[in-house]
């Protein structure tokens, strides 16, 4: 009886060793990717046979054994997969049972200067999220795993940090995955050199992003933004109100070039005509150009600026000159 048991144990061990080798040995096909399709309702038998006939695996038997032993029989997802040709049986089975593997990618673009609300609306229109999902995620987000979020106040949302760019994501990606891509992109844009300069100036990333969001909405062109950033920095240093039309528009949601006198009197901490210093947080998600303009401003003697209807930028060295220019170019 002991001999019989011993033989069974040996056979079992040999089976396990051989099974392990068959499942984990990488296919010797040349590296590359080909499409593999799993039709709706297709079972493991058909999937295994198709994998063999298309050259992805050598043995349907061992593939089916692994699927049965790993409990993945009911986890296959129908769809089109970009499947590598040099994977092991185990890697192929795992890949084909992951929903993300079959999901199609889609591309979307978020524009520089958009608010979280505008990004939310765009993503919802693309069918990537439900309306309001990004806004809610941004409001509740409090993960400090990203370095640049360490100095973000707990009361602040992700406005300013969701980097505007073109992205590719899976169509069934969660709002968290989408936001993480945007945060990771912001992280890569904020180079070590920029971070060191921010620290050298005694500022926080949050302060820089907040001012950059204003510069983003106020001015176009890197050189012009550097000059405007310098003007705002000088006003902050002496406790002078920033008097940014962009912050008033953020409050009133009017989006007009020149807010009315009544608009500039609206009672909000974001109204930089009424309250000196930076607003409570960013008013949009700025580009790296606006951020760099704030970090590396162009030193000038200007204290004021205005945009003409023709798109020209007129700078002034003092308030009297600014009033004269307003009368000359805006009347």
C-alpha positions as CSV (number, residue, x, y, z in Angstrom):
1,X,0.0,0.0,0.0
2,X,2.9,2.3,0.9
3,X,4.4,1.7,-2.5
4,X,1.2,2.5,-4.3
5,X,0.9,5.7,-2.3
6,X,4.5,6.5,-3.0
7,X,4.0,6.0,-6.7
8,X,0.9,8.2,-6.7
9,X,2.8,10.9,-4.9
10,X,5.7,10.7,-7.4
11,X,3.4,10.8,-10.3
12,X,1.6,13.8,-8.8
13,X,4.8,15.7,-8.2
14,X,5.9,15.0,-11.7
15,X,2.6,16.2,-13.0
16,X,2.9,19.4,-10.9
17,X,6.4,20.1,-12.1
18,X,5.5,19.5,-15.7
19,X,2.3,21.5,-15.3
20,X,4.3,24.4,-13.9
21,X,6.8,24.3,-16.8
22,X,4.0,24.2,-19.4
23,X,2.1,27.0,-17.9
24,X,5.0,29.4,-17.2
25,X,7.3,28.7,-20.2
26,X,7.3,31.7,-22.5
27,X,6.2,31.0,-26.1
28,X,9.1,31.0,-28.5
29,X,7.3,33.0,-31.1
30,X,9.0,36.2,-32.3
31,X,7.9,39.2,-30.2
32,X,5.0,41.1,-31.6
33,X,1.3,41.8,-31.2
34,X,-1.7,40.4,-33.1
35,X,-5.4,40.8,-32.6
36,X,-7.2,38.0,-30.9
37,X,-11.0,38.0,-30.8
38,X,-13.2,36.3,-28.2
39,X,-16.8,36.2,-29.5
40,X,-19.7,36.7,-27.1
41,X,-20.6,33.5,-25.4
42,X,-17.5,31.6,-26.5
43,X,-16.3,28.9,-24.1
44,X,-12.9,27.9,-22.9
45,X,-12.7,25.0,-25.4
46,X,-13.2,27.3,-28.4
47,X,-10.8,30.0,-26.9
48,X,-8.1,27.4,-26.4
49,X,-8.5,25.9,-29.9
50,X,-8.4,29.4,-31.5
51,X,-5.3,30.3,-29.5
52,X,-3.5,27.2,-30.8
53,X,-4.7,27.6,-34.4
54,X,-3.5,31.3,-34.4
55,X,-0.1,30.4,-33.0
56,X,-0.4,31.9,-29.6
57,X,-0.1,28.6,-27.7
58,X,1.1,25.0,-28.4
59,X,-1.2,23.0,-26.1
60,X,-4.9,23.7,-25.7
61,X,-4.9,21.0,-23.0
62,X,-2.5,22.7,-20.6
63,X,-4.2,26.0,-21.2
64,X,-7.6,24.5,-20.2
65,X,-6.0,22.8,-17.1
66,X,-4.6,26.1,-15.9
67,X,-7.9,27.9,-16.5
68,X,-9.8,25.3,-14.5
69,X,-7.2,25.2,-11.7
70,X,-7.1,29.0,-11.4
71,X,-10.8,29.5,-11.3
72,X,-10.8,31.7,-14.4
73,X,-13.3,29.7,-16.5
74,X,-16.1,32.2,-16.1
75,X,-13.9,35.3,-16.2
76,X,-13.2,35.6,-19.9
77,X,-14.3,38.8,-21.5
78,X,-15.5,39.0,-25.1
79,X,-13.8,41.6,-27.3
80,X,-10.8,42.3,-29.4
81,X,-7.4,42.0,-27.7
82,X,-4.0,43.2,-28.8
83,X,-2.2,40.0,-27.7
84,X,1.5,39.6,-27.6
85,X,2.9,36.5,-29.3
86,X,5.6,35.6,-26.8
87,X,3.6,35.1,-23.6
88,X,3.3,32.0,-21.5
89,X,0.0,30.2,-21.0
90,X,-0.5,31.8,-17.6
91,X,0.2,35.3,-18.9
92,X,-2.3,34.8,-21.8
93,X,-5.0,33.5,-19.6
94,X,-4.5,36.3,-17.1
95,X,-4.6,38.9,-19.9
96,X,-7.7,37.5,-21.5
97,X,-9.6,37.5,-18.2
98,X,-8.8,41.2,-17.5
99,X,-11.6,43.5,-18.7
100,X,-9.1,46.3,-19.4
101,X,-7.4,44.1,-21.9
102,X,-10.4,44.0,-24.2
103,X,-11.5,47.5,-23.7
104,X,-11.0,49.9,-26.6
105,X,-9.0,53.0,-26.0
106,X,-10.4,56.5,-26.7
107,X,-8.7,59.8,-27.0
108,X,-9.9,63.1,-25.5
109,X,-8.5,66.6,-25.2
110,X,-8.8,69.0,-22.3
111,X,-8.0,72.6,-23.0
112,X,-5.6,74.8,-21.1
113,X,-7.4,77.2,-18.8
114,X,-10.5,75.0,-18.4
115,X,-12.0,74.6,-14.9
116,X,-12.8,71.3,-13.3
117,X,-16.4,71.9,-14.2
118,X,-15.6,72.4,-17.9
119,X,-13.4,69.3,-17.9
120,X,-16.3,67.4,-16.3
121,X,-18.7,68.6,-18.9
122,X,-16.3,67.6,-21.7
123,X,-15.6,64.1,-20.3
124,X,-19.3,63.5,-19.8
125,X,-20.1,64.5,-23.4
126,X,-17.5,62.0,-24.5
127,X,-19.4,59.3,-22.5
128,X,-16.3,58.7,-20.3
129,X,-17.9,59.7,-17.0
130,X,-21.3,60.6,-15.7
131,X,-22.0,64.3,-15.4
132,X,-20.7,65.6,-12.1
133,X,-18.3,62.7,-11.4
134,X,-15.1,64.5,-11.9
135,X,-16.4,67.5,-9.8
136,X,-17.3,65.1,-7.0
137,X,-14.0,63.2,-7.2
138,X,-12.1,66.5,-7.2
139,X,-13.9,67.8,-4.1
140,X,-13.4,64.6,-2.1
141,X,-9.8,63.9,-3.2
142,X,-7.4,64.1,-0.3
143,X,-4.6,61.7,-1.3
144,X,-1.1,63.3,-0.6
145,X,0.8,60.6,-2.5
146,X,1.8,63.1,-5.1
147,X,4.5,65.4,-3.9
148,X,3.0,68.5,-5.3
149,X,-0.2,68.1,-3.3
150,X,1.5,68.1,0.1
151,X,1.0,71.9,0.6
152,X,-2.6,71.8,-0.9
153,X,-5.1,72.9,1.8
154,X,-7.5,70.2,2.8
155,X,-10.4,72.5,1.8
156,X,-9.1,72.9,-1.7
157,X,-10.1,70.5,-4.6
158,X,-8.0,69.4,-7.5
159,X,-8.5,72.6,-9.5
160,X,-5.2,73.7,-10.9
161,X,-3.6,70.2,-10.8
162,X,-5.7,68.4,-13.4
163,X,-3.2,69.0,-16.3
164,X,-4.9,70.0,-19.6
165,X,-3.6,67.8,-22.4
166,X,-4.6,65.1,-24.9
167,X,-5.0,61.7,-23.3
168,X,-5.7,58.1,-24.3
169,X,-7.6,56.0,-21.9
170,X,-9.7,52.8,-21.9
171,X,-13.4,53.6,-22.5
172,X,-14.4,51.9,-19.3
173,X,-11.8,53.7,-17.2
174,X,-13.0,55.0,-13.8
175,X,-13.0,58.7,-13.1
176,X,-10.2,58.0,-10.6
177,X,-8.0,56.4,-13.3
178,X,-8.6,59.4,-15.6
179,X,-7.8,61.9,-12.9
180,X,-4.7,59.9,-11.9
181,X,-3.4,60.2,-15.5
182,X,-3.9,64.0,-15.4
183,X,-2.2,64.3,-12.0
184,X,0.7,62.1,-13.2
185,X,1.1,64.4,-16.2
186,X,1.2,67.5,-14.0
187,X,3.8,65.7,-11.9
188,X,6.0,65.1,-15.0
189,X,5.6,68.7,-16.1
190,X,6.7,70.1,-12.8
191,X,10.4,69.3,-13.2
192,X,13.0,69.1,-10.4
193,X,14.4,72.4,-11.6
194,X,11.0,74.1,-11.3
195,X,10.4,72.6,-7.9
196,X,13.8,73.7,-6.6
197,X,13.2,77.2,-7.8
198,X,9.8,77.4,-6.2
199,X,11.4,76.3,-2.9
200,X,14.2,78.8,-3.3
201,X,11.7,81.6,-3.7
202,X,10.0,80.5,-0.4
203,X,6.7,79.7,-2.2
204,X,4.5,76.7,-2.2
205,X,3.3,74.8,-5.3
206,X,-0.2,75.7,-4.3
207,X,0.6,79.5,-4.4
208,X,2.4,79.1,-7.7
209,X,-0.5,77.2,-9.3
210,X,-3.0,79.6,-8.0
211,X,-1.2,82.6,-9.5
212,X,-0.5,80.7,-12.7
213,X,-4.2,80.0,-13.1
214,X,-4.9,83.7,-13.1
215,X,-2.0,84.4,-15.5
216,X,-3.4,81.7,-17.8
217,X,-6.8,83.4,-18.0
218,X,-5.4,87.0,-18.1
219,X,-2.7,86.8,-20.8
220,X,-1.5,84.8,-23.8
221,X,2.1,84.2,-25.0
222,X,4.9,83.2,-22.8
223,X,6.8,86.5,-22.8
224,X,3.7,88.5,-22.1
225,X,2.7,86.1,-19.3
226,X,6.2,86.5,-17.7
227,X,5.6,90.3,-17.6
228,X,2.1,90.0,-16.2
229,X,3.4,87.5,-13.6
230,X,6.0,90.0,-12.5
231,X,3.3,92.7,-12.2
232,X,1.2,90.4,-10.0
233,X,4.2,89.4,-7.9
234,X,5.0,93.0,-7.2
235,X,1.5,93.8,-6.2
236,X,1.5,90.8,-3.8
237,X,4.7,91.9,-2.2
238,X,3.3,95.3,-1.2
239,X,-0.2,94.1,-0.3
240,X,-1.8,95.8,-3.4
241,X,-4.9,94.1,-4.8
242,X,-4.2,92.0,-7.9
243,X,-7.3,93.5,-9.6
244,X,-7.6,90.6,-12.0
245,X,-10.6,90.6,-14.3
246,X,-10.2,86.8,-14.6
247,X,-11.0,86.3,-10.9
248,X,-14.1,88.4,-11.1
249,X,-15.3,86.4,-14.1
250,X,-14.6,83.2,-12.1
251,X,-17.0,84.5,-9.5
252,X,-19.7,85.9,-11.8
253,X,-19.3,83.2,-14.5
254,X,-19.8,85.8,-17.2
255,X,-16.5,85.3,-19.1
256,X,-16.5,88.8,-20.4
257,X,-13.3,90.8,-21.3
258,X,-14.0,93.7,-19.0
259,X,-16.2,93.2,-15.9
260,X,-18.5,96.0,-15.0
261,X,-18.0,98.2,-11.9
262,X,-20.8,96.3,-10.2
263,X,-19.1,93.0,-10.9
264,X,-15.9,94.2,-9.3
265,X,-17.8,94.9,-6.1
266,X,-19.2,91.4,-5.7
267,X,-18.4,90.0,-2.3
268,X,-16.2,86.9,-2.8
269,X,-12.7,86.0,-1.6
270,X,-12.0,85.2,-5.3
271,X,-12.7,88.8,-6.2
272,X,-9.2,90.3,-6.3
273,X,-10.5,93.8,-6.8
274,X,-12.1,93.6,-3.3
275,X,-9.7,91.4,-1.4
276,X,-5.8,91.8,-1.7
277,X,-3.6,88.8,-2.0
278,X,-4.2,85.5,-3.7
279,X,-7.7,84.0,-4.0
280,X,-8.4,80.9,-1.9
281,X,-7.3,78.6,-4.8
282,X,-6.8,78.3,-8.5
283,X,-9.5,79.5,-10.9
284,X,-8.6,77.1,-13.6
285,X,-6.2,74.4,-14.6
286,X,-3.2,76.2,-16.1
287,X,-0.6,75.2,-18.7
288,X,3.0,74.6,-17.9
289,X,3.7,77.8,-19.8
290,X,1.7,79.8,-17.3
291,X,3.3,78.0,-14.4
292,X,6.8,78.7,-15.7
293,X,5.9,82.3,-16.3
294,X,5.1,82.6,-12.6
295,X,8.3,80.8,-11.5
296,X,10.5,82.7,-14.0
297,X,8.9,86.2,-14.4
298,X,10.3,88.9,-16.6
299,X,11.4,91.8,-14.4
300,X,10.1,95.2,-15.7
301,X,9.1,98.6,-14.4
302,X,5.4,98.0,-15.3
303,X,2.7,97.9,-12.7
304,X,-0.4,97.8,-15.0
305,X,-1.5,96.3,-18.2
306,X,-4.6,96.1,-20.5
307,X,-5.7,94.2,-23.5
308,X,-7.1,96.3,-26.4
309,X,-10.1,95.1,-28.5
310,X,-7.6,94.5,-31.4
311,X,-5.6,92.1,-29.2
312,X,-2.7,94.4,-28.3
313,X,-1.2,94.5,-24.8
314,X,-0.5,97.9,-23.4
315,X,1.7,98.1,-20.3
316,X,1.9,101.1,-17.9
317,X,4.5,102.1,-15.3
318,X,2.0,103.8,-12.9
319,X,-1.7,104.3,-12.3
320,X,-1.9,107.7,-14.1
321,X,-0.4,106.2,-17.2
322,X,-2.7,103.3,-17.0
323,X,-5.8,105.6,-16.8
324,X,-4.6,107.5,-19.8
325,X,-4.1,104.2,-21.7
326,X,-7.5,103.0,-20.8
327,X,-9.1,106.2,-22.0
328,X,-7.0,106.1,-25.2
329,X,-7.4,102.4,-26.1
330,X,-10.7,101.3,-24.5
331,X,-13.0,104.3,-25.1
